[in-house]
Amino acid sequence: MKKYFWLFLIVLLGNSKVIRSQAIINTATISHDLDSAISLVVDLSGNFSRGNLSVDDLGGSLGFGISLNEDQSIWVLAGGNVLNTQDEQVQRGAFSHIRHNWELNPRLTLQTFGQIQSNTALDINNRILLGSTLGLDLDQSGNSFIGLGSFWEAEFYGISPNANGLRANAMFASEWSGDVVEWTVLVYYQPYWMNLNDYRAIINSDFRVEVSESVEIGTSLSSRFDSRPHSNLFPWDFSLLTTLRYSFNKS
C-alpha cells in the first residue's frame, strides 16, 4: 500500500466532499517517483435518498501516474462531484491537475504543477494555479516529509471581484501503515506573500482499510480555515467522507 501513499493523498483531497466547502484542493503531496512504471487510482463516493426527500450526491476522481525514468514522473488527475436535491442542482465542482516530479536525490524532490478548478458552492467560476514545491523526506523511510514552495493563483468569482496573486506553500505529511490498515495526516499553510494575514490552511486525517489487493475503504476527516473568504463565505469548513478506492499498479 505504501507505493500508493502520495498519490492516495492527492486523489483523496481531490475527490473528498471537502471540494464542496473549500476553495483549495490539495495536490502538492506527491513527493516521490513511482514505484512502478504506471499507477492508476480511482475513488468513488455516493449518497442516494428517495421518498420524502430526493437526494443524489455523487463524487469521483481519477489519478494516473507514469514514470519517465528512475528520477522523474508525470501525474495527471481529474475529479468532481455533483449534489442534486429534489431534482434541483445545489452544487457542482470539478478540477484537473498535471504535475511533474523530479527526484533530485533520494530525499529531495522538486514538484512543478498546474491546476484548473471550479466550484459553484464557493462562487468560484474558475481557479488557475501554476507553481512548484520542494519536498524533503524527514527520514529514509519516506513516511514523513515537509515541503516549501510557491504558486501563482487566479480566482474568478460570480459575486466578488476577481483576485490573483502569489502564495507561499508550506506543508507536512506523515503516514503509518499496518498489515491491512493505513493512517495519514496532512497539514498545509498557504499565505499571500504580499499579505501574510491573508492565508488558507487545512488539516486532514485519513484512515483506510484494505479489503483486497486492489480495493480499500476509507474515512477522511478534514477541517479548513480561510482568513479572508470571498463572497461572504464562512471561514471554517468541516468534512467527514467515506470512499471506495480501486488501485492498479503495473511494473
N, C-alpha and C positions, 0 to 999 in steps of 0.2 A: 504493500500500500504506500510505502514511502515515496516511490517514484512518482506518485500522483499528487504529492503534497502541495507543491507550489501551484500547479495547475488547478488543484482542488480549491485552493483559496480564491483564486481569481474567478473561477466559474461559480463558486458558491455565492460570492457577493454580487456577481452579475445576475444570477438567477433569483436571488432572495427577494422576498416581498419588501425588503428594505428599499428596493428600487422605487416603490410607490411613495415612500415617505422621505427620501433623501435625494439631494442633488448630486451626490457623489457615488459613483460605482468604483470600488477599489480594484484596480487591475495592475497594481505595481508590485505584487508579491512574488512574481516568478523570478527567482534569483539563480537558478541552476540550469545547466544544459539538460536535455532529455537523457534518461537512462536507456532509451531505445531510439530507433530511427523514426518511429511515428507513434503518437499517442492521441487518443480521442476520448473525450469525456462528455456525457450528455446528462443533464439534470432536468427532472420533470416534477411539477407540483400542481395540484388542482383541488378545487373545492366546488361541489355541486349541491344545491338545495332546491327542492320543489315542494309545492304545497301552498302554505300561507305566504311564503317568501320564495321568490325565484332568484337564485344567485349562481353565476358562473364565474369562477375565479381560476384562471389558467396562467401558468408561468413555465418557462423553459429556457435553457441555454445550451450552447454547444461550444466546446473548446477543442481546437485542433493544433497540434504541435509537430514540427518536423525538424530534424537535425540537419544542419548544413555541413558540419564537420564536428570533430570532437570538442570544439570550443564555442561553436555558435549554433543558435537555433532560432526559428521564427514561429510565433504563435498567432493564430487568428481566432478571435472569439466573437460570438454574437448571441444575443438573447433578448427576451422581452416578456411582458405579461399584459393581460387584459382583464378587467373586472367589470362585469355586467350585473346590474340589479334591476329586477322587474323589466327585463328586456331593454334596459337603457344603459349605455356605456358610462361608467362612473370614472374609470381611469384606464390609461394606456401608456405603456413605457417600452422603450427599446434602446439597444446600444449595439455598436460594433467596435472592435478593437483589434489593432495589429501591433505586435511587439517583436523587437529583435534583441536577443540576449547574446552577450559576448563575454565569455568567462576569461578574464584577464589572468587569473591564477586560480588554484583550487578553492580559494576562499573569497575571491573578489570578482563581482560580475557587474558589467555595465549594461543597463537596460534602456533602450530607446523605444518610444511608443507614440501612437496616435489613436484618438478615440472620438467617436461621434455618438451623441446620446440625446434622447428626448423623453419627456415625462409630463403628461397633461395635468396630473395632480399637483405638481410642483410649478406649474405655469412655465415650464421650460419647453419652448418650441424647438430649440437646438442648442447643444453644448458641444464645443470642439476643444480638444486637448492635444497639445504637442509638447513632449518633454523627454527627460532622461533621469535615471536614478542609478546611483552606485550602491550596490548591496554588498555587505560584509558578513560572512558567517562568523558567529561568535565562538564556534568550536569546530573541530574537524568533522564532526558528525553531520553538520549542516542542519540540525534540528532547530536552531535558533539563529536569527540574523537581524541586523539593523540596516536601514537604508536611508540615504540622504540625497536629495536631488531637487529639481525644479521643473515646472511646466508652465507654458502659456495657456491661458484659458479664456474662451469667449463664450458668453451665455446670452441667448436671445429669448426674451420673455414676452408673454402676451399682454401683461398688465404693466409691470415695472419697466423703467428704461433699461436697455441692454447694458451689459457690463463685460469688461475684459481686463486682463492684467496678468502679471507673473506671480505665481505662487511657489512657495517652498514646499518640499515634500519630505517629511521625516516619518519613519515608520519602524515598527518592531513586530516580529512574528516568531512564534515558537510552537513546536509540535511534540506530543507524546504519543507513542504507539505501543499497543499491546498485541496479543496474538490476533484478536478479531475486532479490537476497538481502536479508535483514534480520536485524540482530543487536540484542538488547535486554539490558539489565542492570537489575535491580531489587533494592533493599535496603530493609528496614524494621526498626524497633525499637519494641517496644510494652511498656513497663513499667507496673506499677500505680503510680498517683500516691501511694498511701499506703505503698508499699514498693518503692522503685526497684530493690532487689535481686531482685525477682520480675519477670522480663521474658521476652519471646519475641522472636526475631529470625530473619530469613530472608534468604538471598541466592539470586537466581535469574538464570540466564543462558540465553538462548534464541536459537537460530539457525534461520531459516526460509527456505525456497527457494520461489519462485513457479513453479508448474507451468503455470498458466494464469491468466487474469484473475480467476477466482473460486476457484481451488484452490491450496493451499500444503501443503508437507510440512515439518514442523519437528521439532527435537530440543531438549528442555529439560533443563537440569541445575540441580538445586535442593539446597540444604543449609539445615537449620533447627535452631535450638537453643532449648530451654525450660529456664530456670534452675531451675524448681521444678515438674517434671512431676507430675501426679496419678497415682494408681493404680499406683505403682511403674513407670511407663513410663521407657524410656531417654531421656535428654535430647537426644541428637543423632539427626537423620534425614537421609537422603540419597536422592535420586531421580534417575533418568535415564529419560526418556519420549520416544517418538516418536509424533506425532499427524498426522492428516489433517484439514485445515481447508477448509471451504467458506464463502465470504463473499458477501453480496448487499448492494448499495447502490442506493438509489433517490433521485433528486433531487426 
